[in-house]
């Protein structure tokens, strides 16, 4: 990483620059690995509400039971 940066400047400055570069790379990795977790959470909550509603209505079946187990 020092070669990428060029190795110029005080060691403290170089270290802080490396940390900044690492932070940006970690942000990208996090988004690629985990995606938009809040959006996925909302999707799961809506699906669970639908399954629970079918159970309350009396239209609950084995597929709904399997779906509920997978969602939780």
HELIX and SHEET records of a PDB file:
HELIX    1   1 UNK A    2  UNK A    5  1                                   4    
HELIX    2   2 UNK A   11  UNK A   34  1                                  24    
HELIX    3   3 UNK A   37  UNK A   57  1                                  21    
HELIX    4   4 UNK A   62  UNK A   71  1                                  10    
END                                                                             
